[in-house]
Amino acid sequence: MKRALSILAVAAACLAAPALAQPKTIKAVMHSDLKVLDPIWTTANIVRNHGYMVWDTLFAMDENLTPQPQMVDYWTVSDDRLTYSFALRDGLKWHDGKPVTSEDCIASLKRWGARDSTGLKLMSFVAGVEAVNDRTFRIVLKEPYGLVIDSLAKPGSSTPLMMPKRIAETDPGKQIGEFVGSGPFIFKADEWKPGDKTVYVRNPDYVPRKEPASGLAGGKVAKVDRVEWLAIPDHQTAVNALLAGEIDYIEAPPHDLKSLLLADKSVTLTVYNLIGAQYAFRWNTVVPPFNNEKIRRAAMYAFDQKAFLEGVIGDARYYRTCDAMFVCGTPLENAAGMDGLVRGNFAKSKELLKEAGYDGTPVVMLHTTDIAVLTNAGPIAKDLLEKGGFRVEMVPLDFQAIVSRRLRKTPANEGGWNGFMTAWLSVDMMNPLTNSMVAASCEKANFGWPCDAEVEKLRDAFARAPDAESRKKFAADLQARAVAYGTHIHLGQYTLPTATRGLSGVVTSPIPVFWGIEKK
């Protein structure tokens, strides 16, 4: 009897106690499924987004695109501008509980500097990177370089994310196999199911900066317990799930479904990436036909920015034609070398193809099928090229398959490629060092491998330029040379609204982040 009364008393106490708070979870559909996990190994935007969840940076760009310290507490520069010293903040810990050290940061910078175009350029000016103690290290330059902090604050792909030394020492040409960071969220590798979901949980040991969140800088305060990225490749299905309250967030709903979202007052559509993104057509310069400069030029005449943007985006409120390789609306905006190009001059394209001896061999164009802003881009690019005299064979693939295939230098008929449509965040493209499409360093260049000594000479001149005015001049000269050589084709800019339901505090940032967000 006493035992029965005791059980009843416990039960009554449980009923009287307040219910345990349920973990707050954001269910989000991103622009692409996550199948690669190393944000240094690839420039894919979804992997960069993953990187910001798990790892942190020494510096970060605020919403005004001004570099601010992040993991760094303070830094100094010597009078001769050759030595930069950095002290890390107190309390920085890896997700496994070990402290973040100078040696970790040095190894991370070296791996990033071996792959990224901005990192490669920075490291070409570096004489050495050395630890002073566990929390302080310094970068010693061969000659003054005015973009050290800007480079370390680089927000786009690939970002200089800090990793534990044992992970950062992974061969830059190979992917890491361990995913321990120090950022505001912890990646749940045991719950990662490509094609289904990616899971992050709040890092209880993360010590955010005291400043308010601003862009990618400031206090990264995780206000939910769990974030799930769900793989829903069908855009209509994703929109229906948001309308039904089954998910909370769609990073990039397609423009043709906006009317459904706008009709629901519980859904908010907001452009958080105010600087937007830039379309580009990238070709493979090491195999025919685009190893021929005249054929690359023909494609530039065949493309028509306005027709392309009208077909892909449709709503003029969300796109703008732009001849600036380094993005319209930025200090380096210019139209050098673009006279008459990307205006749909099909007769000129055909003329150049004839002069170049183009034999009608099909251009193998990889076509992304699972990213809303690219699903229409391939067919429209194909149509424009064919009007200009090219034969085009479109190969439909999901984006992660393209990420893998675009690294091949084999001929197109042996599993390689000739070209593909892509899109880059404008923050990636707005200067000659972060814009990896313009880098023409041959084997060290990004996929497509453009090779032009004059382009690289001008990138170096830009890096050495002492002030904003001289950088602007070198940027214009560089654009003119890059267009003449044909590193790629830039095809205008666009913005995309993010759709949310029941969320507040979404940070205005060129990259989708999940700190600061509260869920009702």
C-alpha positions in Angstrom: 0.0 0.0 0.0 2.8 2.4 0.9 4.5 1.7 -2.4 1.3 2.4 -4.3 0.8 5.7 -2.5 4.4 6.6 -3.3 3.9 6.0 -7.0 0.7 8.0 -7.0 2.5 10.9 -5.3 5.3 10.9 -7.9 2.8 10.8 -10.7 0.9 13.7 -9.1 4.1 15.7 -8.8 5.0 15.1 -12.4 1.5 16.3 -13.5 1.8 19.4 -11.4 5.3 20.3 -12.6 5.6 22.6 -15.7 6.2 20.7 -18.9 9.8 20.6 -20.0 10.5 23.1 -22.7 10.6 21.5 -26.2 13.8 22.1 -28.2 13.3 24.8 -30.7 14.1 23.6 -34.2 14.3 25.5 -37.5 13.4 23.4 -40.5 14.9 25.0 -43.6 15.1 24.2 -47.3 18.3 25.6 -48.8 19.1 26.3 -52.4 20.9 22.9 -52.7 21.4 19.6 -50.9 24.6 19.3 -49.0 26.8 16.4 -50.3 30.3 17.8 -49.8 31.5 18.9 -46.3 34.8 20.6 -46.9 34.4 24.4 -47.4 38.0 24.8 -48.4 38.0 22.0 -51.0 35.1 23.4 -53.0 33.7 26.8 -53.8 30.0 25.5 -53.8 27.8 28.0 -52.0 25.9 25.4 -50.0 29.2 24.1 -48.6 30.3 27.7 -47.7 26.9 28.1 -45.9 27.7 24.9 -44.0 31.1 26.2 -43.2 29.7 29.3 -41.5 27.5 27.1 -39.3 30.4 25.0 -38.0 33.6 27.1 -38.2 34.5 30.7 -37.4 36.7 33.3 -39.0 39.5 35.6 -37.8 37.7 38.6 -39.3 34.3 39.0 -40.9 32.5 41.6 -43.1 29.7 43.5 -41.4 26.5 44.5 -43.3 28.4 47.5 -44.8 31.0 45.1 -46.1 33.6 46.6 -43.7 36.0 44.1 -42.1 35.6 43.6 -38.3 37.5 41.3 -35.9 35.7 38.0 -35.1 37.9 35.4 -33.5 40.6 38.0 -33.2 40.5 40.2 -30.1 43.0 42.9 -31.3 45.8 43.2 -33.9 48.7 45.5 -34.7 50.7 46.5 -37.7 54.4 47.4 -37.7 55.5 50.8 -38.8 57.0 49.4 -42.0 53.6 47.6 -42.8 55.4 44.3 -43.0 54.3 42.5 -39.8 50.7 41.9 -38.7 50.2 40.6 -35.2 47.0 39.0 -34.0 45.7 38.1 -30.6 42.8 35.6 -30.3 39.8 36.2 -28.0 39.6 34.5 -24.7 37.3 31.5 -24.4 37.6 30.1 -27.9 37.1 26.3 -27.9 36.7 23.6 -30.5 33.6 21.5 -30.4 35.6 18.7 -28.7 36.4 21.0 -25.8 40.1 21.8 -26.7 41.2 25.4 -26.8 41.7 27.2 -30.1 45.4 28.0 -30.6 47.7 30.1 -32.8 49.0 26.8 -34.4 45.5 25.9 -35.4 45.0 29.3 -37.1 48.4 29.1 -38.9 47.6 25.6 -40.3 44.2 26.8 -41.4 45.5 29.9 -43.2 48.1 27.8 -45.0 45.5 25.2 -46.3 43.1 28.0 -47.4 46.0 29.9 -49.0 46.9 26.9 -51.1 43.5 26.7 -52.8 41.6 30.0 -52.8 42.4 32.7 -55.3 42.4 35.4 -52.7 44.5 33.2 -50.4 47.0 32.4 -53.1 47.5 36.0 -53.9 47.9 36.9 -50.2 50.4 34.1 -49.6 52.5 35.2 -52.6 53.3 38.3 -50.5 53.9 36.4 -47.3 57.4 35.6 -46.0 56.1 33.6 -43.1 53.4 32.9 -40.5 54.6 32.2 -37.0 53.2 31.6 -33.5 54.3 34.0 -30.8 52.4 32.0 -28.1 49.2 30.0 -27.8 47.0 33.0 -28.4 49.1 35.2 -30.6 50.6 34.8 -34.0 51.9 37.1 -36.8 52.0 37.3 -40.5 55.3 38.7 -41.9 55.2 40.1 -45.5 57.9 40.3 -48.1 56.6 43.7 -49.1 53.6 45.9 -48.0 50.2 44.5 -49.0 47.2 46.7 -48.2 44.6 43.9 -48.4 45.7 41.6 -45.6 42.6 42.3 -43.4 40.3 42.3 -46.3 41.6 39.0 -47.4 41.2 37.4 -44.0 37.6 38.8 -43.8 36.7 37.4 -47.3 33.1 36.3 -47.0 32.6 34.3 -50.1 33.8 31.0 -51.5 36.1 29.7 -50.2 36.2 31.4 -46.8 39.3 31.4 -44.6 37.6 29.3 -41.9 39.7 28.2 -38.9 40.0 24.5 -38.1 42.0 22.4 -35.6 45.6 21.9 -36.7 45.2 18.2 -37.1 42.3 18.8 -39.6 43.8 21.8 -41.3 47.0 19.8 -42.1 44.9 17.7 -44.5 46.4 17.8 -48.0 44.6 20.8 -49.7 43.9 18.6 -52.7 42.0 16.1 -50.5 38.8 16.5 -48.5 38.8 16.6 -44.7 37.3 13.7 -42.9 36.6 15.3 -39.5 34.3 18.3 -38.9 35.2 19.9 -35.6 34.8 23.6 -35.6 34.5 26.4 -33.0 31.4 28.1 -34.5 27.9 28.7 -33.0 26.5 25.3 -34.3 27.8 21.8 -34.1 27.4 19.5 -37.2 25.7 16.2 -36.3 27.6 13.9 -38.6 25.7 10.9 -37.2 22.4 12.4 -38.5 23.7 13.6 -41.9 21.8 11.9 -44.7 22.6 13.3 -48.1 19.4 13.6 -50.1 17.4 13.8 -46.8 18.7 16.2 -44.2 21.6 17.9 -42.5 21.5 18.6 -38.8 23.2 21.2 -36.6 22.7 21.8 -32.8 23.5 24.8 -30.8 27.1 25.0 -29.4 26.6 25.5 -25.7 30.3 26.6 -25.3 30.3 29.2 -28.0 31.2 32.7 -26.6 29.7 35.3 -29.0 31.2 38.8 -29.4 29.4 41.5 -27.5 28.6 43.6 -30.5 25.2 43.1 -32.2 25.2 40.8 -35.2 25.9 42.7 -38.4 26.3 40.8 -41.7 28.8 38.1 -40.9 30.3 40.0 -38.0 29.3 40.7 -34.4 27.7 38.5 -31.9 26.7 35.1 -33.3 24.0 34.2 -30.8 22.3 30.9 -31.5 18.7 31.3 -30.3 17.4 27.9 -31.4 18.5 24.5 -30.3 18.6 22.8 -33.6 18.6 23.6 -37.3 17.6 21.0 -39.9 18.4 21.5 -43.6 15.8 19.3 -45.4 16.5 18.2 -49.0 13.3 18.9 -50.9 14.4 19.3 -54.6 10.9 20.0 -55.9 10.2 23.7 -55.4 6.4 23.3 -55.4 6.6 20.7 -52.7 8.9 23.0 -50.6 6.5 25.9 -51.0 3.5 23.7 -50.0 5.4 22.6 -46.9 6.0 26.2 -45.9 2.4 27.2 -46.4 1.3 24.1 -44.3 3.7 25.1 -41.5 5.7 21.9 -41.9 8.9 23.9 -42.5 10.0 27.4 -41.4 12.4 28.7 -44.0 13.1 28.5 -47.8 16.4 30.2 -48.7 15.6 30.8 -52.4 12.1 30.1 -53.6 11.7 30.5 -57.3 10.3 33.7 -58.6 7.4 32.0 -60.4 6.0 30.7 -57.0 6.2 34.0 -55.2 2.5 34.7 -55.7 1.6 31.7 -53.7 3.8 32.8 -50.8 2.6 36.4 -51.0 -1.0 35.3 -50.7 -0.4 33.8 -47.2 -0.1 36.5 -44.5 1.8 34.2 -42.2 4.7 34.0 -44.7 7.3 36.8 -45.0 9.3 37.4 -48.1 12.4 39.5 -47.6 15.6 40.1 -49.5 18.4 39.6 -46.9 21.2 39.6 -49.4 20.9 43.1 -50.6 24.0 43.0 -52.9 22.6 40.0 -54.6 24.3 37.6 -57.0 25.9 37.5 -60.5 25.3 35.0 -63.3 28.3 33.7 -65.2 28.9 31.3 -68.0 32.2 29.4 -67.4 34.0 27.5 -70.1 36.9 25.0 -70.1 39.9 26.7 -71.7 42.1 23.6 -71.9 40.0 21.6 -74.4 38.3 22.4 -77.7 36.4 24.5 -78.7 36.9 27.1 -76.0 40.6 26.7 -75.9 40.3 29.1 -79.0 40.1 32.7 -77.9 38.1 33.6 -81.1 35.5 31.0 -80.2 35.2 32.3 -76.7 34.7 35.8 -78.2 31.9 34.4 -80.4 30.1 33.1 -77.4 30.3 36.6 -75.8 28.6 38.1 -78.8 25.9 35.3 -78.9 24.8 35.8 -75.3 22.2 38.5 -74.6 22.1 39.7 -71.0 18.6 41.2 -71.1 17.0 38.2 -72.8 18.8 35.8 -70.5 17.7 37.6 -67.3 14.1 38.0 -68.6 14.0 34.3 -69.2 15.6 33.1 -66.0 14.2 35.7 -63.5 11.3 37.3 -65.3 10.5 39.9 -62.7 12.4 43.1 -63.5 12.3 44.2 -59.8 14.7 41.4 -59.0 17.3 41.7 -61.8 19.5 44.3 -63.6 21.7 44.1 -66.6 25.3 45.0 -65.8 28.5 45.2 -67.8 30.7 45.4 -64.6 32.7 42.2 -64.0 33.2 43.4 -60.5 29.5 44.1 -59.9 27.3 47.2 -60.4 26.8 49.3 -57.4 30.3 48.8 -56.0 33.4 51.1 -56.0 35.0 49.0 -58.8 32.0 49.2 -61.2 33.1 49.7 -64.8 32.2 48.6 -68.3 35.7 48.3 -69.8 35.9 46.1 -72.8 32.2 45.3 -73.0 31.2 47.4 -76.0 28.8 45.4 -78.2 29.1 42.2 -76.1 26.3 40.1 -74.5 23.8 41.9 -76.7 22.7 38.9 -78.8 24.7 39.7 -81.9 24.2 36.4 -83.6 25.6 37.4 -87.0 28.9 38.5 -85.4 29.1 35.2 -83.4 28.6 33.2 -86.6 31.2 35.3 -88.4 33.8 34.6 -85.7 33.0 30.9 -85.6 33.6 30.7 -89.3 36.9 32.6 -89.0 38.0 30.2 -86.2 37.2 27.1 -88.2 34.6 25.8 -85.8 33.5 22.4 -87.2 30.2 22.1 -85.4 31.3 19.7 -82.7 28.7 20.0 -80.0 29.6 22.1 -76.9 28.9 19.8 -73.9 27.2 22.1 -71.4 26.5 20.9 -67.9 23.1 21.9 -66.7 22.1 22.2 -63.1 18.7 20.6 -62.4 18.2 21.1 -58.7 18.8 24.8 -58.0 16.0 27.2 -58.7 18.1 30.0 -60.1 19.9 27.7 -62.5 17.2 25.3 -63.7 16.1 27.7 -66.5 19.6 29.2 -67.0 20.9 26.2 -69.0 18.1 26.0 -71.6 18.2 29.7 -72.2 22.0 29.7 -72.5 21.7 26.8 -75.0 19.2 28.6 -77.1 21.3 31.8 -77.3 24.5 29.9 -78.2 22.7 27.9 -80.9 21.3 31.1 -82.4 24.9 32.3 -82.5 26.0 29.3 -84.5 27.1 26.8 -81.9 25.8 23.2 -81.5 25.1 22.5 -77.9 24.6 19.2 -76.1 23.1 19.8 -72.6 23.9 17.3 -69.9 21.4 17.5 -67.0 23.0 16.8 -63.6 22.4 17.8 -59.9 24.7 20.5 -58.7 26.9 18.2 -56.6 27.5 16.1 -59.6 28.6 19.2 -61.5 30.9 20.2 -58.6 32.7 16.9 -59.1 32.7 16.8 -62.9 33.8 20.4 -63.4 37.2 19.4 -61.9 38.0 17.1 -64.9 40.3 18.3 -67.7 39.6 15.4 -70.0 37.9 16.1 -73.4 34.1 16.5 -73.3 33.6 13.2 -75.1 35.6 11.4 -72.5 33.6 12.6 -69.5 34.8 16.1 -69.3 32.9 19.4 -70.1 33.0 22.5 -72.3 30.9 25.0 -70.3 28.1 25.5 -67.8 26.0 28.3 -66.3 26.6 29.2 -62.7 25.9 32.0 -60.2 28.1 33.6 -57.6 27.1 35.9 -54.7 28.1 39.4 -55.6 30.4 39.5 -52.5 32.5 36.8 -54.2 32.8 38.9 -57.4 33.3 42.5 -56.3 37.0 42.7 -56.5 39.8 41.1 -58.6 41.1 39.0 -55.6 37.9 37.5 -54.4 36.6 37.0 -58.0 38.0 33.6 -58.7 36.4 33.6 -62.2 38.9 36.3 -63.3 42.0 34.6 -61.9 44.0 33.3 -64.9 46.9 31.5 -63.1 46.7 28.4 -65.3 47.0 25.2 -63.3 46.3 27.2 -60.1 43.2 28.8 -61.5 39.7 27.7 -60.7 37.9 25.1 -62.8 38.1 26.2 -66.5 41.8 27.0 -65.9 42.2 30.3 -67.8 45.9 31.1 -68.4 47.0 34.7 -69.1 50.1 36.4 -67.8 48.7 39.9 -68.4 45.6 39.2 -66.3 47.8 38.0 -63.4 50.1 41.0 -63.8 47.1 43.3 -63.4 45.8 41.4 -60.4 49.2 41.8 -58.8 49.1 45.6 -59.6 45.7 45.8 -58.0 46.9 44.1 -54.9 49.9 46.5 -54.6 47.8 49.6 -55.3 48.2 52.1 -52.5 44.8 53.7 -52.6 41.2 53.3 -53.8 41.6 55.5 -56.9 44.5 53.5 -58.2 42.7 50.2 -57.4 39.8 51.4 -59.5 42.0 52.1 -62.4 43.7 48.7 -62.2 40.3 47.0 -61.9 39.1 48.7 -65.2 42.3 47.7 -67.0 42.0 44.2 -65.6 38.3 43.9 -66.7 39.3 45.0 -70.2 42.1 42.4 -70.4 40.0 39.6 -68.9 37.2 40.3 -71.4 39.6 40.3 -74.3 41.1 37.0 -73.2 37.8 35.6 -72.2 38.1 34.2 -68.7 34.2 33.8 -68.5 31.1 35.7 -69.4 29.3 37.8 -66.7 25.6 37.9 -67.3 24.0 40.5 -65.0 22.8 40.5 -61.4 19.7 39.4 -59.5 18.4 39.2 -55.9 16.2 36.5 -54.4 13.7 36.9 -51.5 13.9 34.4 -48.6 10.6 33.0 -47.4 10.1 32.5 -43.7 7.2 31.5 -41.4 7.1 32.2 -37.7 10.7 33.4 -37.5 12.2 36.8 -36.5 15.7 38.2 -36.2 17.0 37.0 -39.5 20.3 38.8 -40.1 20.8 40.9 -43.2 23.7 39.2 -44.8 25.0 38.2 -48.2 25.2 34.7 -46.9 22.3 32.9 -45.1 23.1 32.5 -41.4 21.0 31.0 -38.6 22.4 32.8 -35.6 20.1 35.6 -34.3 16.9 33.9 -35.5 14.1 33.3 -33.0 11.2 31.0 -33.5 7.8 31.6 -32.1 
